[in-house]
């Protein structure tokens, strides 16, 4: 069971206005969360003291929400409170992540939900970007767009088709004929290559290294950046990569740069690989990290670089939870 929050305002304290606003809010909750009315167990309302002419719970019953428990309460008078506001808490039988709904004048109550905003997280390989971004996205209720997965998919395509990734024309032809899609299922990004879910296949050390090579081609980056910008324009999301804050979303309001020593980053990658059965030694992983750093920082197109307005966080001696808390704190300061 999940709790779905929401709020709206009414244009005037009248039965008609309250009925219309409550109906609109509840139907929006149903639609956004892909619910049936029968999925709803309980709806709790609270309304500001300047709403007196009609009970929101009664308006809900008249709108067809009569099979669930309904409850209305009156909020105390508070100076500076939003006028003529109705808040709801919907308890529904669903396993999906809740989509909270704020309409009309109530949108200002939760700008982190109602406004589209993006978070850019850059940094070298092994600095903890992917893990941190997934958790930040989960806590903020926004999407996590793993940009690296897109480049890894192109690298995997080269491997699968036995194409020479060092031949610019070969890669360009492959890119023009690639079927690459990004979908979100149960809060997780799924990377589809030619119709196949390759979310796990793109995580091998070989594909990781090749991704750095193919991402250096300007035509590859141009296509991927265009796709990433389209996604970011339509929905609030957090993106991680090497050049998100400097190139992909240069006007992004929230920018972070995660870093750690090469030894710390290599240790993390080594432990991850060991758990997955990879046979690389620590020194091999460290050499891969150093080579990847050199490639990323010295490539001609959109090299790895900290944006001037990015908040840098050294993750060497921080837990994942501490890094997540720091990022969320900085974001909430500005929202």
N, C-alpha and C positions, 0 to 999 in steps of 0.2 A: 504494500500500500504506500502511496506517495502523497505528499501534501503539496498542493499547488496554490500559490499566492496570487493575489491580483487586487486591483483597485480601479475605480473610475470616479468621475465627478458628474453631478447632475446640473443642468443649466438653471433649474429653479426648483424650489421645494414644492413640488406638486406630484400627485399620484401618477399622472401621465409621464412626466419626465423621469421619475424613479423607475416606473415599469420598463420604459424604453432602455434606460441605462443598465439596469440589472440584466435584462434579456440580452443586450449586446455583449456585456461582459461575460456572462455564462456561456453563450454560444461561441464566443472567441476562445474561451478556455477549452470547450469541447473540441473545437476545430483544431487548435494548435497542438493539443495533446492526443488527438486521434482517439477520442473516447466515445463511448455510448453513454447515454444518460444512466443506464443500468449499472455502469461501472462506478458511479459516484455513490459513496457511502454516506457522506455528510457534507453540508455546506454551512459554514459559520460566517455570519455577517457582522460587521461593526460599522456604524455610521457616525459622522460628526454631529454635534449637538444642534446644528442648524437644519438638520433634516428631521422633520416632525410629522409630515402629512401622511406618510405611508411606511409600512414595514417592508424593508427589502426582502425578508423571508417570504412575505405574502406575494410580493412581485415575482419571486422565483417560482413559487407554486403555480401561479397563473401562467408562467412561461413554460410550464410542462415539467418542472423539476419537483415532482411530488412524490417520487418513489424513494427519496433519500431523506435523512434527518435534516431539518432546517433550524437554524438558530440565529437570532438577531440580538445585538447588544448596542447600547448607546455609549459613545466615547465621551469623556469629560471635556468641558470647554477649556481649550488651551490657547493662549495668546499666540498668534502667528501661525496657527494650524491651517492646513489647506481647507478651503471652504467647500461645503456640500460634497463631501467625499464619502464614498462607500468602499469598504475594504472586504475582501473575502478570503477564506481559507477553505479550499476544496480538498477533501480526503477521497482519493479515488483508488480503485483496485487496478493498478497498472505497474508494470516493471520498468517502463520507459522513464528516462530522465524528465523531470517536470519542466514544462514551458510556462513560466510565470507571465501573466498578462496585466499590463498597466495601460489604461486608455484615457483619452481626453486630458483633462488637467492633471490627472494622477501620474502622467508620464514623468513629470519632474521628480516624483518620489524615488524612482529607481532609474536614473540615467544609465547605470551600468547594464540594465536590461533593455530599456527602450531605445537607447541610442546605439548606432552602429559604431564600434570602435575596434581598433586593432592593436595588438601588442607584438613588437618585434624583438626577437631574442637571437643575437648573433654570438659567435664564439668558435674556437677551434674544435677539432674532433676530440671527443672524450671529456668535454667540459661539463657534461651533464644536461645539455639543452633538451634533448628529447624527453627524458624522464621528468624534468622539471616542468616543461611545457604541458605535458599531459595532465599533471596534477593541478597546475594553475588553471587550465581550461576547465577541469572538472569542478574546482572550487568556485570559479566565477560563472560557470554555466555557459561558457562560450565554446566554440569549435577549436580544435587543435589541428592546424594544417601543417603536416610534416612535409615541408618543401623538399627535403633531401630525398624522400621516397620517390619523387617524380624523376629526379636525375638518376637515382639508382635503377629505376625501371628502364630507362633508356640504356643504361649500361648492361642490364640483364638481357635486353633485347639483342644487343651486340653479341653477347655470349651465346644465347640460344640459337641465333641465326649464323653463328660463326663468322661474324663480320669484323673487319679490321677497324678497331676504334681509333687508330692513328691516322686513318685515311679520311680526311675532311669530307670529300665528296660522297664516300660510302655512308658516313654517319648522317649527312644531310638527306640522302635518299631514304635511309631508314626512318629518319624522323618524319619525313613527309608522308610515310605510309604506316606510321605506328598508330595503334588504337590504344590510347592511354586515357583512363578515366579515374577520377577520385570520388569515392562515395563514403558516406558516413552511415555506419550500421551499429546500433546500440552504443552510441557514443565513441566509436572507434573508427579511425580512418582505414578504409580498404583501398588498396591500390590494384587496379585491374589492368592487366596488360594483355591485349588481344582477347579480352573476355575472361581471362584467368586471374584468379586472386593470387597475386605474387607477394603479398604482404610479408611473408616469412622468407621467401626465396631471395629477396633483395637485401637481406641482412648479412650475407656472407662477407668475409674479409675481401675476397676477390672482387665482388661487385662493388663494395665500398671504395676500393682503390680505383677501379675503373670509372666510378661515378665522378671522381675528382677530375679525371682526364676529359670525359665527354662534356662536363659542365663548363669547361674552359672555352668551348666553341661558342662564339657570339650568337650564332643562329639557334643553338640549343637553349641558351639562357633567354633569348628574346621570346621564344615560344612559351617556355615555362613561366617566365615573369608575367607575361600577358595573362596566362591562365590564373596565376596566383592573385594578381590584382583584381581580376573579375570576381573571384571568390570573396576577397577582402572587402570589395565595394558593397557587396550585398549582405554580408553578415559579420557579426562580431567574431573575431577569431584571433588566435595567437599563432605566430609563424616563427619557425626557427631555421637558421641557415648560416651563411657566411656573409651575406650582403643584404639582409632584409632591411635594416635601418638606413643603409647608405644608398641602396639602389632600388630594391623592390618597392618599399614603402617609405620613401625619404621624408614624407610629411606625417608619418605615423606619430601619434601623441605619446605613446609609451614605448621607449626603447631601452633595451638592456644588453649588456655584453658580458657573457660568462667566460671566465678564464680559470686556468689552473696550470701548475707546472707540467711539463711533458711527462715526467716520471709518475706523477699522480694520475694523469689521464691514461697513461699506458697501463698502469696497475688496474684501473677500472676496466679497461677493455680486455685485459688479460683475464681477469676474474670472470667477466661476462662470457668470454669465449670458452674458458675452461668449463664453466657450467653447461655450456651448449655442446661440449665435446670437441671443440676445435683444438688442434694439436700444436698451435703456435707457441713458441717459448716467449718469456717476458721480453727478452732482447729483440726478438723478431717484431713483437707488437710495438715496442718502443721505437724501433727503426721505422716502422710503418707510420707511426704518429709523427715523427720528425719529418719524414718524406712528405706526408700529407700536409703538414704545416707549411713546408716550403712551397709546395705546389699552390696551395690556397692563397698564400700571402703574395706570391710573385706572378700569378697569372695576369695576363694583359687585360682581361675583361672582368670587371667587378671583383677585385681581389678581397680577401678577408681583411676587414678593417673595422675598427670601433668607430661608430658614428660620434660626431662631436657632442651631441646632446644625449648620448646613451649613458645610463647608469651602469658602471662596471662593478661586477661582483666576483671576487676571487673565491671560487668554490673549493679550494684545496683542503681547507680545514672546516668546512661547513657540511652539515647533513643535508640531505635532499629537502627535508621538512623546513630547515632553516632558510634555505635558498628560496623555496616557494613562499614562505611567510614574508621574506624581504621584498619579493616582487609584488605580491598582493598588497602589501602595506604601501609601497610607492604608488601603485595604481590607484588605490582608494584615496590617497591624499589629493589626487587631481580630479577624481570623478565628482 
